[in-house]
Amino acid sequence: MEVRTLKRKWARAYWIFLWGILLLGFLGATLPGGVKLLAFAALVLCGAGMILSILKLRCPYCGKGAPRAPAFSPGSGKTQYCSGCGKPFVYDDEI
């Protein structure tokens, strides 16, 4: 039976975009007016990147479920299962 995998790079991108949103949200509140527009544009780009990474982390079997908190690195010790079909999420570097 063929094992379908998720790409670890999208799990890492999820966390990087999440931290980018938090950092840019903080910077946007503390920076002067002229720079706030740039911080807001970067915040929107991080939000779009996070949505894209969530879409790429859908279940490779049914396409419905997604990992709750995607593992940033291999060996996290937790196996997550799809809420739609019940199959485990396997990343490409775990095979």
C-alpha positions in Angstrom: 0.0 0.0 0.0 1.3 3.4 -1.0 1.9 5.9 1.9 0.9 9.4 1.0 2.9 12.1 2.8 2.7 15.7 3.8 5.7 18.0 3.1 7.5 19.2 6.2 8.3 22.5 4.5 4.6 23.5 4.8 4.5 22.7 8.5 7.6 24.9 9.0 6.1 27.6 6.8 3.0 27.6 9.0 5.0 28.3 12.1 7.2 30.9 10.4 4.1 32.8 9.1 2.4 32.5 12.5 5.4 34.1 14.2 5.6 36.7 11.4 2.0 37.7 12.1 2.6 38.0 15.8 5.8 40.1 15.3 4.4 42.3 12.6 1.2 42.9 14.7 3.4 44.0 17.6 5.6 46.2 15.3 2.6 47.7 13.6 1.2 48.9 16.9 4.5 50.4 18.0 5.9 51.9 14.8 5.3 55.5 13.5 2.5 56.2 11.0 4.6 56.0 7.8 6.0 52.6 8.5 2.6 51.1 9.7 1.5 50.8 6.1 4.5 48.7 5.3 4.0 46.5 8.4 0.3 46.1 7.5 1.2 45.0 4.0 3.7 42.4 5.4 1.1 41.3 7.9 -1.3 40.6 5.1 1.3 38.7 3.2 2.1 36.5 6.2 -1.7 35.9 6.6 -1.9 34.8 3.0 1.1 32.6 3.4 -0.4 31.0 6.5 -3.6 30.2 4.7 -1.7 28.7 1.8 0.4 26.5 4.2 -2.8 25.3 5.9 -4.3 24.4 2.5 -1.2 22.5 1.6 -1.3 20.5 4.8 -4.7 18.9 4.1 -5.0 15.1 4.4 -3.5 13.5 1.3 -6.1 10.8 1.3 -9.5 12.6 1.8 -8.5 16.3 1.5 -10.7 17.2 4.5 -8.7 17.1 7.7 -5.5 19.0 8.7 -3.1 18.5 11.5 -4.0 20.6 14.6 -0.5 22.0 15.2 1.8 20.8 12.4 5.1 19.4 13.7 8.0 21.8 12.9 10.6 19.1 13.1 10.8 15.3 12.8 10.7 13.2 15.9 8.1 15.2 17.8 6.7 11.9 19.1 3.1 12.6 18.4 1.0 10.9 15.7 -1.9 12.9 14.5 -4.8 11.4 12.7 -7.2 12.9 10.1 -10.6 13.8 11.5 -12.2 12.8 8.2 -10.8 9.4 7.3 -8.8 8.5 10.4 -5.5 7.9 8.6 -2.3 9.1 10.2 -0.5 12.2 8.9 3.0 11.1 7.8 5.6 13.7 6.7 8.0 13.2 3.9 11.0 13.0 6.1 9.6 10.3 8.4 9.7 7.5 5.8 
